Each structure stands twice: as structure tokens, then as C-alpha cells.
Amino acid sequence: MKKILILAGGYSKEKEISIKTAKSVFRELNKDKKYNIKAVNPDGKFIEVLRKFKPNTVLNLLHGRYGEDGYIQAILESEKVKYTHSGVLSSSIAIDKELSKKIFIKNNILTPKYLKYSYKSNINKLKLINNLQKVIGFPLVVKPLNEGSSVNVFICNKYNILRTLKKLNEYGEILIEKYIPGREIQVAILSNRILGAIELKPKRKFYDYVAKYNPKAKTEHIIPVDLTKTQYKKVTNIALRAHKLLKCRGVSRSDFRFYQNKFYLLETNTQPGMTSLSLVPEIAKFNNITFKNLIKKILEDASIEK
């Protein structure tokens, strides 16, 4: 029997989503008797559990900081155990919204204009608003540099920007970027190949945390996406390029806004959710890949960085 150690929970604000993902995956894998599965929260005794269980593969289903930022990956590397999803460097770059944007820009991938704001700057409030208006323009999006699942992401205008900034001062630094209206399109990549795309029509202002994980939010999922063949090829190829530029492994999901016939890449997620409302399983299902086979493909891509 293959030993699979599932990592779930963690310490980020996405802990709840990680647990939901792990439950979905555990139920599916547990149907196959060739797996010996153990699920753990990587607490202070994690290395002890890891060494005792001696898994063939660690299925990393953590989200957010400490789970998809290279931290847990570095521990797994030091223990020389195969693990799923992206490696240390790829994970740390992808979750850093400023650093990944710099890579996108350098490689001519369109992404919204942005500024990094430090709470230590002590800039005059009026000067800050004028500077944002000049460099980026309102409305704009305020978000943490290294969170996922749209945690603490807000759309702001010049009248509520200061109030919103106060809500995020725990981060020390945040990203402020131009708000791009238009259609929300997400593209999944699996094993360095295009898996497919899906369009989202949230009832809320945008595809935020509630829209992603609360069934009552009633976000409309559209697949296949209503794009021309040229448009579809363009957005999926951008996602594939981003996946490769960031040196992602296994599965990734890139989030886009489509506005005035241009695709703006917002970010690339190296560990997208696998809950009942998650997009990658839905895209896979549309392409005749069952949830079980999707998990197996992710496991097949597990490795140790070279």
C-alpha cells in the first residue's frame, strides 16, 4: 500500500478551506484500498509524525502562509520526502504578489498597475490619495502581499481608501493595484499542460472569499467560456507561460480579468482549492477527468526539488 500523508489545516487565515479541501480529498482517496492515508495538521510534532509514518508522498493541501509560501516545502525538502504541488522557490515567488508581478511584467504579461504600500512610510494622507490617483487611478484594489482565497481583499475609492488601509495594518506592507472591471476568467494548468478555463459571474462586487466558499453567494460558473478560439488560446497560453515562468509543479490556477479585449493576469495560485465549490475539479470534470483521477495526477507529479 502506498502511504499518503495529507497536510491540512495550518496557521493561515485559510485554515478552514484547507480542512474542507482535505476532507474532500481524503474521502475520495479512501475509496481506493491501495492507499494508506493519514491526515495531520503540521504542528510542533509534525516532523516526529512524518518520520514515524514514513509516507511515500506528502499531499500538501495547506493554503496561505506557511503552507504555500515555501515554508512547509523547505521542511519536506530537508526530510527528503516527495511532496505535491510547487517547490520552495516557486511557492515563495508565486505567493508574493509583488515579486510575481515583476516577473510577469518583465516577460510582457499584462497585469494591473500597482504600488507596494508600507505602513512605516508615514506619508501624509492627502498626499497618499493624490499619489494613488496619479499613479494608479481610482477605483483600486487593496490586498495583502501574501494571502490567498481573496482574504482581506477590498475594492476602494478615494473616499474609503484610508478606512480600508487601517483594516490591514497588521500586515505591515500591502499591495495596491488598479481595479480592472470586466469578466472574471480562471485557467487551470496541470502537469505543464492546459487543463481548461472557467468564467465566474459573482453576485457580489467580485469573486471574494464569500463568493468562493459560500454556496448562498450563488456565483455563476460558466464552462465552456464564451470566447473566440483566438481569445481562448491567448488566455490559456498566458496561464501556461506564467506556470512555467514561476516554475510551478503539478496544478496551478491563474486568475484573469478580461476587459476591452485584453487579458490582465491578477495572480497565479500554486495550491488551488479542491472543495466541492472549487474551480480546478470543475474544470477537470468538464474535460472528463474525475476528481479521483485529478488527485492521482497531482500525486504523480510529486517530487523533491533538484
N, C-alpha and C positions, 0 to 999 in steps of 0.2 A: 504494500500500500504506500502511496505517495503521501508524505507528511506535508500538510499545508498549514502554515501559521498565519492567521489573519490578524492584522493590526487594525484596531478600531477604537474610536473614542478620541484620545489625545487631550490636548490642553488648549486648543484654539476655540474661537467663537463658533466654529463649525462642528464642534464635537457631536451634536445631535444628528447632524446629517451623516457624519461618518458612521455612527452607530446604525442608522437606518440603512445605509449602503451595505454595511457588514451583515446585517440580518438578512437582507435580500440575497446576497451572495452566498452566505452560509447555507440558507435553505436550499438553494439550487445545487450547490456542490454536494451537499449532504445526501442528495438523491442517488449520487454515484458512489457505490460501495468501494471503489478503488482508492478513495481518498480518506486519510486520517486527518481530520480538521480540528484545529484548536484556535479559538479566538481570544485575544488578550488586549488589554489596554496597556500601552507601553509606559508603565510607571517605574518606580525606583528598582523594582525587582525584574525588570524586563530582560536584561542580559542573562540573569540566572535562569529564567524560564526558557529563553532562546537556546541556551546551551544544553539544558536538560531535555527539551523536546527534540532538538536536532532536526529541524524541518528541511525537506528538500528545497522548498521555496517559501519565501515570505510574501504573502499577498498584502501589499500595503494599501489599506483603504482609509488612511488618515487624510484629513483635509486641513488646509490652512497652515499656520505657523507650527513649526516642529514636526509637521507631517509631510509637507510637500515643498519645503524650502531647503532641503539638503541636510537637515539636522539628523533625522532618523536614518536617512540614507547613509550618512557618514558612519553611524554606529553599525549598520548592517555590513558596510564595506569592511570595517575593522574586524568584524566577526567572520568575514569571508563566507557569507551566505547569499545565495541568489535571491533577488527581490524583484517585484514587478514595478512597472512604471519607470519614470525617468531617473537618471542618476544624480549624484551630488551636485555637480556643476550646473547641469541643465535645470534641475529643480530650483536651485538658488537664483538663477538668472530669470527664469520664467515667472516666478512669483514676485520678483522685484519689478514693479510696473514701470519705473523709470528706466532701469537698465535694459529691459526687454524692448521698450520703445526706442531707445537709442540704436539697438541692433536693427529693428525694423526700418527706422529712418535711414540708417547707413546703407541698407540694402534696398532702398527705394520702395518700401512697402508703406502705403499711405496709412497714417494713424493720426488721430486728432492732436492739434496743438496743445501744449501743456506747460505747466510750471511746477517745480517742486517747492512746496512752502514749508519753512521751518518755523516752529513756534518760538524759537530763540531769536528770531530776527528782530522782534520788537518794532516792526515797521508801523508807521502812522496809518491808522485805519483808513482815512480818506485817501492817502497815497496808495495804499494797497488796492482799494477798489478802482482807482483811476488806472493803476498799472495793469490790473486784470482786464479792464475794459479795453485798454490799448493793445496789450499783447495777445490776449485770447478772445475777449468779447463775451458778453452775456447772451443767453444763459450758459452756464458751465456746470461741470460735474466735479464734485469733491469726493475723494475716496482715499482710503489707506493705501500705503505703498505695497503692503504685503498681506492682504486678506483676500479670501475668495468668497464665492457664493453671494456676491454683492452686499456683503456685510458692511454696514456704515457707509453706504454709497448714497449720495444725495444730489439732486439737480437743484441748482441755486440761481437766483437772480441777484441784482445789486442790493436788493432790499433785505434779503435773508442770508446773504453770504457770511456776514460776521457772526450771526447767531449760530449758523451751521458749523463754522470753524471751531467755536467753543465746545461743541459736542465731541470733537475729535482730538482735543489737545492731549489725550492720553498717549497718542502715537508719536508725538514729538515732531515728526515730519509726515506730510501727506502729499498727494498728487492732486493738482487742479488742472482739469483739461476742458477743452471746448466741447460743449454738448452738440452732438450730431443728431439731428432728427432723422426720420426715415424708417426703413424696415429693419427689423432685427433678424439676422440670419446667422446660424451657427453651423460650423463644419467640423466633422469628426474625422480624425486620421487614425488608422490602425495598422501597425506593423509597416510604417513608412508607405502606406497606400491610402488613397482617398476612400473613406468609408461612405460618406454622403453628407447631405446638408438638410437643415430643417429651418423653417421660419416660425417666428413666435409673434403672436399678437396679444400682448397682455392687456387686461382691462385697466391696469394701473398705469402710472406715468411711464414706467419702463419695467424691464424684466428684473425686478429686485428680489430680495430674499423671500418675501411673502409670495410673489408671483411664481417663484421657482418651486417652493415646497408646500404651499397651502392649496389643497385641491379646491377650496372655496374661492380662490382668486380667479379660477376659470380662465387661465391663459390658453388661448387657442394655438394648437400646434398644427402647422401646415407642412405636409410632406406628400408628394414631391413639391419642392419650392417652385413657384411660378416665376421662372427666369428663362431667358433665351439660352440656347446651348452655349453661346459665346460667353454670356454672363455667368452661367453655372461653372463653366470650365475655368473662368478667371478667378472666381472666389474660392473654388476648391483648390486650385493651384497655389493661390496665395497662402492658404492654410497649410498646404503640404510644404511650401517653402519655409514658412515660419517654424513648423515642426522640425524640419531638418536644420535650419539655422540655429535653433536653440538646442539641437542635438537631443531631441526628445526620444523616448523609447516607449514601445507599447502603444498606448492610446493617448491622444490629446484632443482637445476641443478648442477651436478658435472662434471668438465672438466678433461679429461684424455689424456695422450699420451700413445700409445701402441707401445712399442719398445722392440725387442728381447724377445718376448713373455711375457713381463712384463707390467702391467698397473701402470702408475705413476699418482697419483691424484694431479692435479695442484691446484685446489681450489673448494670450494662449494659456489654457489651463492644462497642466500636466497630469492632474488626477481628477478628472470629471466624475461627478456623482453617478451612482449606479442604483438609485432608488426607483420606486415604481413610477415616479414622475420625471426621472432623469432623461436627458436627451440622447446620449450615446446609445443606450439599449434600444430606444425607439428608432433611431436611425439604422441600427444594426438589424432590427426586426423587419423594417421595410425592405432591407436588402437581403432578406432570407437567412439571416444569421440569428439563431436562437440566443436567448440570454445565457444559457449554459455554454454554448459554443463561443460566445463572446468572451466569457470568463476564461475558458480554456485557451483561447488565442492570447489573451493578456498574460496568462501563466506561461505560455510557450515562449514569450518574449523576455521572461525574467532572466537576469544575468547579473554579473558583478562587473563594474566598470574596469576597462583595461587601460 
